[in-house]
Amino acid sequence: MIVLLAMSIPIISIVGGFAVAMFRTHGQQRVAEWAMRERIAAIEKGIDPATLPPLPTVGDPEELAQRALSPRQRALELSQGLLIAGAITSFSGLGLAVMFLLLGVGPRNLWAIGALALFVGAGLLVAAWVVRLGAAEQPDAVPGRPAPLR
């Protein structure tokens, strides 16, 4: 009974993830469909299509929001995400390594598990630094829009 329950947890989460993705895509498709119908009705009434707002695109809302950022802003946002992930992973790895060293349970080199996470976090921190250095070279304006006033 417990084995069946334990096996059903990942199955339910996978099926649930697919269901959420399908419902989200279906909802976005319906929004795009209704916007197209509204546009067709406006054109039939004689409204100039150039005056109508652009059609919504079906896709990831975060990806659509990213398109409004300049390349420099996108690079800085990526750098910030890498910095946060690197700090969390590094300190988690350090904590694991120290815990296994102090507890002394299991094999003597069990602390290496924490060291592995520590080095992964350090790699993320280096990646954040490299991306931030590259952000200085990126343009500050969004393509197709005027540069911000300084």
Residue pairs with C-beta under 8 A, 6 or more apart in sequence:
25 58
28 56
28 58
28 59
29 58
31 56
31 58
32 55
32 56
32 57
32 58
35 55
35 56
36 55
39 49
39 52
39 55
42 49
42 52
43 49
57 64
66 74
66 77
68 142
69 77
69 142
70 138
70 139
70 140
70 141
70 142
71 138
71 139
72 135
72 136
72 138
72 139
72 140
73 140
74 138
75 131
75 132
75 134
75 135
75 138
76 132
76 135
78 131
79 128
79 129
79 131
79 132
79 135
80 128
82 124
82 125
82 127
82 128
82 131
83 124
83 125
83 128
85 121
85 124
86 121
86 122
86 123
86 124
86 125
86 126
86 127
86 128
87 121
87 125
88 121
89 117
89 118
89 120
89 121
89 124
90 117
90 118
90 121
90 122
90 124
90 125
91 121
92 117
92 121
93 114
93 115
93 116
93 117
93 118
93 119
93 120
93 121
94 114
94 118
95 114
96 111
96 113
96 114
96 117
97 111
97 112
97 113
97 114
97 115
97 118
98 111
98 114
99 114
100 106
100 110
100 111
100 113
100 114
101 111
140 147
140 148
141 147
141 148
